[in-house]
């Protein structure tokens, strides 16, 4: 008999006056797919009062059942026995010890799991996986809804069926980022010698749409057949990712390309620029005497021109996302900037302190920065490509070959592909904020109220100017001095990285057994592993194979929400946090960091204990938190770890789960994006030829969730941001709300669109029961999660309000001005407000009259679109590089009467000596975040009291305001929805 015994609960028996006993329940489990029987099920037992009982279980290989030993009182004769397995629907049955000898569960897979099993079985039969040299799977499954549920189980089924041949850890499973209403499309590829053969399933169908070559060496006729079979949106995406994978590009580039949608010159250019930045202007490290990772003294800000794919790449690799105030991007080509340029600010935050002699606050250390502007030299690179390959024609197939050529260059001589056009140092605070924006005045502290300058303005608020090339070029600053940090390429193999995961897992098993007496099993749904594996580099090598080591020991996967890859910059250390969620609510954690220099592990401990609780009770103990951050979590990542762990314990939906991971931490500031995204998809569903565009004016964490869930990004050209001062974003439509930005629903065929100002008002959440900012923040997050689920939360006193106001029909020329921030004397919000009301037909007439002229130099469509001049009898169809278009409206479940969602996050209390980047005290600032080491905290915001909304601007076209106090939104149905597929 194989032992699988462990204690699943520590609940005390309800009455100590009753004698306890142990009963044995024989539990048989049959799976819809027999080869899933090696998955370790979670079995729970409750009495008739719904109290969870202590159990242990062993598995009998001879009789194929589990012996479940239940501790209970004499009064308990009936039990609720529940079984749950990843990818399967949970079941509960009643067991009566007086007349039942055994209980059998016939488990049925979820709809998404059945879909995944069906298509991979067909693919295996058609492609013959066993004879392949390698296999690749690319899928949109995950966030898109299938029969009203997120579809991550499609991937779970594929990986289970493949039995080790396919996994994210092997770098051959890619999840394309999509919206909830997008279809589920999956491409299976086998490599045999030099041949790449694909089988493609579209729209959640089990009938394949394409079978044939996907190689860059296909003929034009074969490309046209592929394009017509799979459609504009998928053809280049599947082909570019496949050929990049075949060219052995690093998995981190594949991950970013899956986020972006494809591999292209911009994607590879962004990776190359990032490598050049880290070589010549690397992060400046701090010294650390506590034994922790040497953290960063500096942080990066990115200045871009959305529409070039390189923007997405640098944001992804540096983890400098818009939601973390790491990116500023709108169309600044009128200043002399070029679309393939990207600016970087490496910023040293300053500090300020009180001088008791002068009775004044004084700058102790001035903030300063280095500004660098780079470009990938597209024109010269293509000339070199032609010279070295002899390929002179231009088209999609040639672009696939160009990508492969570029990948080879990255692996041999990446510096030859980029130019550094500006390098200056000693950037001042005023210059810094002119570029990135400052929503509120920075004031001197007021802790010592009688200081002569207490509370006075030190730096005035200003809107962001982004990559203002003329301004940067004309700054009278000295030329910066380059470093030259060359990192020797490591030679670790897949098995070496996998073993790092295995070794870390065995450490976790040891410490949980030694200190808690708990034997950790595989496939436990109450056990998570949070890790930087998959993002951190070790000697220029990506670390995704570590995931497979973790899976081998614990069965942890992203699709099961038990593996949490934490999005961090590529230079951060490789670390793990192993967490067991206990029935009493404790989150027992073990922190482990891998030291690549000597191939050892650091294991955090406090007072001799390596396992520590990090739930909200701990967060509410400031002294204990201080000790933990010094001794157990010394690497500057406490906020990431505790926030993601506590929100994981709330059993999130998959779309929320991956969005928090992309953002890098959990906070109330991310959550407005969940509600706003649903609001947009429900109230502004896309018609044929339409796509979303969004320019943010009030920028904080929610911008990352809006990007992720609406399929937007700077690299795609459909997300831009320009931070405005606070007074410019105070809502004129809802009392106490913020005008977050401008949403445009653009019709690419008619060259007109609808511009909408998005208003958001924060919830009122009572956090008075908690004394620390960490605990208050955790309570707010929990309130939002409950609100999203429709669960009562006593701390939620009033919900949020979302309003789409000022809906105006706009022309191409007006759209271009919105993208450019509406010029020096205006902004996107006021520009939309001042557009006259007109009908759709009037907007079409105006666009045609203007000949679609553009008063701004660059309309910022994706510069990496795939123009194709190849011609043959079938005309070589091109990939446009534009955002997704639709052939019919998505199907939605009706929106219920909605109550409100959203919240504010508590700020950090001021001290006498503080960062120069701090703005003002704001206990309920939703945008306020705890920065990692070296990162400045420039975010600010408000928590607003809820009051009745008002309408201040009518719309003569009867387009109407859409205002909702949000509660439980209806489910978004992606099943049955078909993406448009143009033919030529």
N, C-alpha and C positions, 0 to 999 in steps of 0.2 A: 504494500500500500504506500503510495506517494504522499508524504506529509505536506500539507499546505496550510498549517495552523498558524493563526495569529489572532490577536484580540482586536475586534472591530469597533468596540464601544466600551466606554468606561462609565456609562450611566449607572447610578445606584438603583437597586431594586426599591420600588416605591415604599414599601412598608418594611421596616426592620423587625417588626414584631412577628412577621410571617416567616416560616422556615423556607429556605431556598432549596431548589433541586435542579438537576441537570437532565434534560431530555434530549434524545437523539432523533433528528428528523432526516430521513433519507430523501435527498433531492436529486431528481434526474433532470437533465437539461438536454433537449434536442434542438439543434440549430437548423434553420432553413437551408443553410449551406454547411454540409457536414465537415468540410475542412476548416471551419471556424471553431471547431470544438476544442482547440488548444488554447483559446482565449480564456483567461481566468475570469469567471463571472463575479460580480459583486452581489452577495446574498445578504439581505437584511431581514431581521425578524422583529416584529412588534407585537405587543399584546393587544387585547381588545380595547384598551384605553389609549392606544396609539403611542405607547412608550416603547422606545427602542431598547432591545434587550442585548446583553452581552452574548456573543457567540464565538465559537471557533469551528473551523471546518477542515476536513481532510478529504482527499479524493481517492476513491477505490478504483484502481485501473482494471480490476477483474470484472467488476459489475457496472462500471461506468456511471457511478453516481457519487454525490457528495454526502458525507456524513456530517450533518450540522448539529453541533452540540450547543443547546440553548440553556442559559441560566435563568430561572424564573421562580416565582412563588408557587405555593401549593394551589392557589386560587386560579392560576393561569392554566387553562386547558385548551384554549384556542389561540392560534397565532396567525398573524398576517405575514406571510412569507413573500418577499419580493426579490426578483432577479433582474439585474440590468447588465447589459453587455454593450460595448461600443458598436454602433452601427445597427443595433437591434432595438425594437420597441420593448420597453420594460413591462413586466407582468407581475401581478400580485395574486396570490391564492390563499385561501383559508386552510389551515391545517389543524385538525382536531386530534389531540393525542389519545383520546379515548377510543376512537374507532378508525383512525387513519394510520396506515403503516408506512406509506411513502407518498410523495407528491412529484408530479412530472410537469415540466414546463416545455411547451413547444414554441420556441421563440421565432418570431417573424421579423425579418429585416425591415428597416425603414424604407420608404419609397426611394430615397436617394441612394441608399446602399444597393437596393435591387437594380436600379439603373446602372450604377457603376459595375456591378457584377455582370450584368448582361452585356455591356459594351466591351469590357475587357475579355470576356469569354469569346465573343465574336472576333475581336482583334487578334487574340491568340490563335484562334483557328485559321484566320486568314493570313496572318503574318508569321506564324510559327516562331514564337518567342524562344523556344529551346535551341533553335539553330542560329539565333542572332548573336552577333558580336556584342551588341549593346542595344538598349531599349530606352526610348524617351517618351514621356507623356506630358502633354501640355493641355491644360483644361481651364475653363472659366468657372468651374464648380467652386463653391465656397460661399461667397456672399449672395449670388443670385438665388432667388427663391424657387424651389421645386415643390409644387403642391403645398404652397404656403409655409414652407420651412426652408431655412438655409440649407445649402446642398453640400456641405463638407463631407458627408458620408459617401458621396461619389468617390472621393479620393481615398477614403478609408477602405472601401471595397476593392479599389484597384490595387492598393498596396497589399492588402491581405491576400488577394488572389495571386499576386506576383511572387509571394513567398521569398522575399529577399532580393529579387531582381530589380525592383523599382522602389525608390524611396527618395525623399528630399536629401537625406544624408549621402546618397550616391550621386546627387546632383542631376538626377534624371526624372524628377517630378516637378513641374512648374505650374504654379497657380496664377493665372492671369487675373489682374484686378478688374472687377466689373461691378456694375450697379445691381441692386436687388431685382430690378425688373428686366435685366438682360438675360438672354438665353444661355443655356448650358451647352457649350461646344467643347469637344474633346478630340485631340489629335494624338494618335499612337504612331510612333516611328520606330522602325527597326533598322539597325545598321548591320550590313553584311558586306565585309570588304569595303569597297568604295561606293557601294550603293546605299541610298537612303530611301526607304519606302514608307509611305504614310497611309493610314486609314483614318478618316475623319468622320465624326458623328456631329450633327448639328441639331440645335433646338431640342435637346433632351430626347432625341429620337434613338431608337435601337436599330435603325436602318442607316447604314453608312452612306455618306454623300460623295465620298471620294476614296479611291484606292489607286495608288500609283506613286511615281517618283516625287520627291520633295527636295531633291538635290539642286544646288546652285548650277549644276552642269546640265540640267534639263534643257530641252529644246524650247523654242518660243511657242511651238504648238502645244507642247506639254504644259508650259506655264499657263497658257490661255485656258486649257482644259481644267487645270487645277483652280485657277481664279474663278471661272464660271461655276465650278462645282461647290466651292466653299464660300465665295463671296468676298467683297472688297475688304471687309473688316478683318477677316481671319487669314486671308491668303498671305499677306506680307508678314503678319504676326507669326503664324506657324512656320513659315519658310525661314524667316530671319533667325528666330530662336533656334530652330533645328540646325541650321548651318553654323551658327555661332557655337552651339554645343558641340557639333562635330569638329570645329576648329579648336576645341579645348580652351575656350575662353573661361576665365575663372567663374565659379558659380555665383559669386557676389554680383558680377555683371549680369548674369542670367536672372538673378533675383530682381535686380533693378529693372532690367528690360521687361520682365513680366509685370512689374508695377507700372512701367511706362507704356507697355503694349507691344514693343518690338525692339529689335536691335537695329541700329542705324549709325550713321556717321556721328550724329550728335551724342548718342549713348556712349559710343566708344571714345569720342572726343572728350566728353565729360569725365570719364574714368581717367583718361590720360592727363587731363588738366589737374585732376585731384592728385594724381601721383606726382606731378611736377610741383604742385603747391606744397605737398608734404616733404618733398626733397629739399626745396629751396627756402620755404617758410613754414617749417613744422611747428606744431604746438609747443609752447614753452612750458617745461615741466617744473613742478614745485619740488622742493626737498621734503622728505617725510621721515620723521624720527620714530613713528609709531609702528613701523613694520608694514604699513599699507602701500598700495600702489602710489607711485609718484604722480600725483594728479596734475592737471593743467592749470597754469596761471593765466592762460589766454583762451579766448573763444573766437570762433569764426562767424562773420556775417557775410552773406552772399548777396551780391547785387547782380541781377540778371535782366534779360529781356525775354519774357515768356514767348514761347513759340519755337524755340530751339531745344531739341531733346537733351542737350548737354545740361540744361538747368536741372532736370530731374536727376541726372546722374550725380552731380556734385551734391545736391541736397541729400540724396540717399546715402552716399558714401561718407559724407561728413556729419550726417544726422543733423543738418542745419535746416530743418523744415520751417515753413511759414508759421505753423502753430506754436513753435518754440521761439518765434521772433528771430529765426536764423536767416530768413530770406526776404528780400525786398525786390519786387519785380513788376514793372509795367513798361510800356513802350516809351523808351527815351532815345530813339534813333534820331530825333530832331536835334539832340545835343552832340551828335557826331558819333555816338555809339553804334557799333555794328551788331547784328543779330547773333553772331557767333562769339561775341565777347562775354566774358563773365568777370565780375569784380569780386575781390575778397578783401575783407578787413580782418586782420588779426589784432584783436583788441585786448589791451591790458587794462582792467578796471582800476580806478583809483580809489582812494579812501579819504575820509574827512574826519576830523576830530575836534574836540573842544580844547581851547587854550585858556586856562584859568588866569593867565597873566593879562591877556588882552580881553578876556571875557567874550570871546567870539569863537565861532566855529571856523576852522581853517582847513584848507586842502593839505593833507599830509603827503599825499602822493597823487600827482595829476594822472588822470586816465590818458592813455596814448595808444596809438595804433599804427600798424603798417598797412598800406593799401596797395593792392596788386591787381592789375587788370591783365587777363590772359585771353588768348583766342586760339582755337584750333584752326590752322591755316588750310581751309578747305580747298582753295584754288590750287595752291602749290602741292598739297597732298595728292590731289587728283592728277595733277601733271606727273608727279612721281609714280603714281599707280599706273598710268598709261605707259610711261617709260619702261617700267619694270615688267609689266605684263603684256604690253602690246595691245591691250583692249581699249579701243577708241570709242565704241558706241556707248550710248547712255540709255539705261533702262533698268527695270527691276532686277533682271537676272544679273546684269552688270553690277548693280548695287550690292547684291548678295556676294559677288566675288570681291567687291571693294571692301565689304565688311571683313571678309576672311583675310584679305591682305592687311587690313588695319590691325586685326587681332594678332597676326604674326609680328607686326611692327611693335605692338605693345609688349610682346614677349621678348623682343630683342633690342629695340632702340626707341622707347616711348618719347624721349625728349625731342626727337626730330619732328614730332607731329604737332607741337604747340609752340606758340610765341608768347613771350611776356612783353607787353607793350607799355606798361606803367609799373614802376616799383618806387614807392615813396614811404618814408617813415616820419614819425613824430606828428601823426594826425591828432588834432586836438579834439576835445569833447564837442565843441561847437560844430566843427566840421563833420565829426562822426554822426551827430544827431541830425545835421542837415541832410545827410545821405540816407540814414535808416529811419528817421522820423522819431518824434517824441510827442506822445499824446497829451502829456501834462507837464507843467513846469517842474523842474527839479529844484527843490528848496533846501535850504539849510535845515538841519534837524531842529526840533523844538523841545527836545527832552529837558534841556536846561532853559527854561522859559525866559529867564532874564538875560540870556546872552544877547549881545547887541544886534546880531543878525539872525536870531532864531526865527525860523519860518519864512525868511525872505527868499525871493527867487534867485537862484544861482544860474540856471540855464532855462531859457524860455522854450515853451512847446513850439514845435514846428512840424508841418507835414513832411513826409518822406519825399526825397527827390531821386532816390534810386541811383541807377548807373548814369549819372549826369556826367558824360564824358568830358565836356568842355570844362566843367567845374573842377573835376579831378585833375585834368591835364594842366590846368592853370594854377593849381595849388603850389605856393612857394615853399616846398618842403624838400629836404635833402633826399637823395636817392638812397633807397634801402640797400642794406648789405645782405647778400644771400648766404644762407647756410648751404651745406651740400651733404645732407644725410642720406647716404646710399645704404640700402638694406640688401644684404646678400640673400638671394632667393633660397628658401629652404628646400630640403629634399625629402620631407616626410611624405609617406604614402597614405592611401585611404585607411589601411589597417592601423597605421600609427595613430592617426587622429581618432579613429574609432576606439582604440584602446585607452585614450585619454578619457573618453566618456565612460568606458567600462570601469576604469580605475577609480574615477570620481564617484561612480555609483556604488562601488564596493565599500568605499569609505563611508558613504551615507548609511549603508546597511549596517556597518559595524557600529557607528555611533548611535543610531536609533536603537539598536539591540542592547548595547552596553549601558546607555543612559536612561532609556525609557522602557526597556524590556519588550520592545515591539519588533517583530519580524516583518520587514517590508516585503511585500509580494509584488509580482508583476501584474500589470493591468489594473491597479487600484485607481478608482475614480476620485478618491479623496487625497491624492498625492500628486503634487506638481513639482516640476523642475523648471525654474527660471534661469536662463543662461544667455550669455553673449555669444555662444557658439553659433556659427553661421553668419555673424557680422564681424567679429574680431578677426584680424589677421595675425598669423604667427609667421614671422620672417617671409612676408609677402605671399603667404599661402592662406587660402580660405579654410574655414574650420567646420564646415557643415557636416563632415563625416563623424564628428563627435556626437551628433544627434543619434546616429545608428548605434553607438555604444550605449547611450542612455536608453534607447528602445530595447536593446538586447537584455538589459538588466531589469527595466521597470515597465516596458511597454508604453513609454511616454511618447505621445505624438501631438502635433499641432491640431490635427483633426479631432482628437479626443479632448482637447483643451487641457491636457496634462503636461504638455511641453510648451513653454513660453519663451520663444526666442526674443530677447530684448534688443530692439533696434538701437544700436549705439554706433559711434564713429569707429572706423576700422582699426584705429590704433589703441583702443581701449583693451584692457586685459581680458583674458578668458576666465570667466568665473561662473559658479553654479550656486543656486540656492535651492535646496531640497526642502519641501514643506509638506507636512502631514496635517490635514484638517481633521481635528478630533470632534467627537460628538458634542463636547461641551463648548465648542466654538473657538478653542485655542488653535493657533496656527504655529505648530512646532517646526522650527526651521534650523537648517544647518548651512553655513556659508563656507564655500570652498573656492579658492582661487588657484589656477594653474600657473606655476612659475616656469616659463619656457626656457629660461636661462640654464636652469639646472634640472629640469624635468621633475620637479617636486610639487607638492600641494601645500598651500597655506590653509589651515582650518581655523576659523574664528572661534574664540571661546571667551566666556565671562565667568570669573570666579570658579574656574574648573569645569564649567558646563559648556559643551559645544552645541547643545540643542536648546533653543530659546524661543519662547512664545513672542510673536510679533503682531498679534491681533490688536483691536482697538483699545483694549485695556492697557496693553503695553504703550501704545501710542499716547495714551493720556497720562503717562508717567514721564515727565520731562527728564528727571534725574536718570531713570533707567535707560531712556532713549539715548541720552548723552553717553552713557557707558557703553551701550551697544555699538554706537557709531564709531567709537574709538577702538574697542577691543574685538568686536565680532565682525563688523562691517566697516573696515577702515579704508575702503577704496573710493569713498565719495559717492557711493551708489545706494545709500540707505533709502532715499526717497523713491527711487525707481523700484527697489525691491519691496518695501513695505506697502507701497500704494498698489502695485500690480498684484501682489499676493492677496491683499484684503479685497480687492475687487474680483479677483478670480474666485474667491470663496463665495461670491454671490451668484454663481452659476449663470454666467452671461450667455446671451445669444452669440453665435459665432461671429457675426458682423461687428458687434461691439467689441468682442474679444480681440480680433485682429487689428481693429482700429486703435485700441489702447496700446497694443504691442508696437504698432507703427509709430505712434506718438512717443513711445519710450517710457511712459509712466501713466498712471491713472490720476485723474484730477477732475473736479467738477467742471473745469473749463473746457474739457473735451466734449462733454455731454450735450451742450446745445447743438452741436453738429449732428447728433443722432436725430434730434427732433426736427431741426431745420431741413435735413436731407429728406426725411419722410414727408414733411410739409411740401417741399418742392415737388417730389415725385407724385404726390397725391393731387396737388392743386395746379401743377403746371406739367402734366404728362406730355411727352414729346410726340409730335406727329411726324409724318414722313418728311425727311430732309431737315429736321430740326435737331439742334444740339444745345447743351447748356454751356454758358460762360458765366464766370463770377469774378468780380473784382472786389476785394475786401477793403473796407475802410477802417473798421475796428478789428484789430488783429490780435488774436490770442489762440489758445489751444484748440478751440473749436474749428479753426481753419484746417487743421490736419484731418479731422473727421469729415468735414464737408468735402475735402479733396478725395479722401479715400472712398467715401460712400457714394459720391455723385460721379465718380470716374473723371475727376478733374486733376490737372496738375500744370505747373508752369511749363514743363517740357512739351506738353500737348498744346499749349497756347490758350487753354480755356480756363486757367486760374491765374489771376494777377492780384497783387496787393499793393496798396499805398496807404500807409498809416496816416490818419488825419488827427488833428488835435481834438480833444474831448468835446469841446463846444460844438464842433462841426458834425459830430455823430449823435448828438442828443436828439431823440426822436421828436418829430413834429406831429406824430400820428398816434402814439401811445404814450401816455404819461409815464415817465420814468424808464422808458425803454431806450434802446440804442439802435441807431441805423447801422446795421452791421456791414452792409455792402450792397452792390448792385448785381442782381441776377439778370442775365439776358437769355431769352429763348430765341435762338437765331435760326432763321430759315435760309439755308445756304443756296437754295435754288432761286428763291424770290428776292434774295438780298435785302430782307427786312427782318426785324425782330421785335420782341416785346421786352422792354426794360422794366424791371421791378426793383424797388428799394425794399430790402429785407430788414424788418424790425424784430428785435428780440428783447423780451423783458424777463429778468431773472425771477426765480421762485423765492419765497420766504421760507427758510428752513431754520428751525430752532436748534441751535447747537449749544445751548446754555448748560447742558449736562456735562459738557467736556471743557477741559481747562487748557488744552494745548492746541496749537494750530494743526498738528498732524491728526489728532483725534477729531477735531471739528471738520477737517477736510474729509476724513474717512466717513463721518456721519452724513455729510452732504452727498458724497458719492453714493452711499447706500440708499439715501432718499431718492436720488435720481434713478438708480437701477430699479428700485421698487416701483416708482412712478411709471417707468417704461414697461414694466411687467404688468402693471395694474394691481399691485399689491399695496395694501394700506400701510402707510408709514406715519407714526404719530408725530414725527418731527416736521413733516411737511404741512405748513400752515396755509400756504397759498402757492399755486403753481405758476407756470410761465405763460406768456402770451407771445404768439408769433403773428406777424402781420406782413403781408406783401402789399406795399402801397405804391402809388404813383405809376401804375402800369401804363406805359407809353409805347406806341409804335415808333420805332426808330429806323433810320436809313443806314446804309453802309458807312456813309461819311460820319454820322453821329456815333456809330458803333466804334469806328476807329478813334474818335476823340475820347470816348469812354476808356478805351484801352490805353490811351496816352495820359490818363489822369486829368483830362480836360484842360490842360495848360496851367500856366503859373498862377493865374488869377481865379482859378476855379477848382473843382474836384468832381469826381464822378457823381456824387450824390446831388450836389447843387446843379450840375449840368443836366441830369435827368429831370430834376424838378422844373427846370426852366424850358424844357422841350414842350412845345405846344401840343395839346391834345389833337389827335388826328385819327382817321380810320386806317385800317390796313391797306385799303386800296390807295389812299392818299400817300401813305409811306412808300408803296411800290412805285407810284407815279413820280415821287420826288427822287427816289433812287435812280430810276431810269432817266429822269431829266438831268441829274448830275452825272450821268454816265459812269456811276459807281466810282467817282473820283475820290481821292483820298487826300485830305488836307494835311494828314500826318504822314511822315515819310514811309512808315512801315505798318502794314495792317496786321503783322504778327501772326500770320498763319504758320503752321509748323514748317520750319525751314528744312526739315528732314523728310519732307514728303517725297514720294518716289516717282518722279516724272520718268517716263519711259518712251523713248523714241523708236524702239524696235518696231518693225513692221513686217507683217507677213499677211497671208490671205485672211487670217482671223483677227488681225490687229492686236498687238500685244497690249493687254489691258493693264492699267497701272494701279498702284496703290496711292491714294490721294494723301494719306497722312492726316486727314481730318478726323474730327471726333465722330463718334458713333451716330448713325442716322437710323431712322426707324420706318417701317412700312405700315405700322398700325399703332394705335394707342395701346399702352400697357393695360393689363387687366388689374383692377384693384378691388379689394374688399372695401365695402362702404366705410367711409370715415365716421366713427362714432362721435357722439357729443363729447367734446374734448375738454378737459380741465386744465392743465398747465404743466409744463415741465421746464426745468432749468435751475441753476443755483450759482451761488458765489462761493469762492474758496477763501478761507481766512488768510490774511497776510501775515508777515513776520514782524514781530514787534521791533521798534527801533532801539538802537543802543547808542551810547555816546559816540563811539567810533563806528562809522558805517561806510558802505560802498558809495562811491560817488554816483553810481548809476541808480541808486535808490531814488524813488520819486517821493511818495508821501505815505504816511501810515494809512492803512485802509483795512480794517479788520475783516471786512466782508468782500475783499477784492476777488472776483471770480477768476481774473486773469493772473493773479499772483501765484508764482511758482517758486519752489525752493531750487535754486540753481545748483548744478553739480560743481565740483571744484573748478574754480577759475571762471565759471560762466557768470556773466553779469545778469542782474535781475532788472530788466527794463520794462516789464509788463505792468500794467495798472488797469484798474477797472472799478466797477461799482456793483453793489448788490442793491437792487431797487425794490422799494415797496410796491405792491401791486395796487393799482387804481384803475378805474374804468378807462378803456381805450376811447380814443376820439378820432374822428375823421376830419381832416382839415383841408382836404383838396379833392373836390369831386372830379369825376371823369365823365366827360360828355359822351364818350363812346360806349358807356354802359359796360365797360370791362370789369368795373367793380373792385373794391378792396376785398381781399380774402383775409379775414382775421379769425384766428382760432385761439382759444385758451386750451392748451393741449393737455390731454389726458391719455387715453388709451387709443392709439392710432390703429386703424385696421391693417391687417396684414397686406403686404405687397405680393401680388401673385406674379411670378415670372413664368410659370408653367403655361405653355400654349402660346407664348408670345414669340413672334418671329421678327428677327432683325431684317432690315431691308438688304437686299442683295442685288445690286445693279448689274445689268448686263450690257455689254457693248457688242 
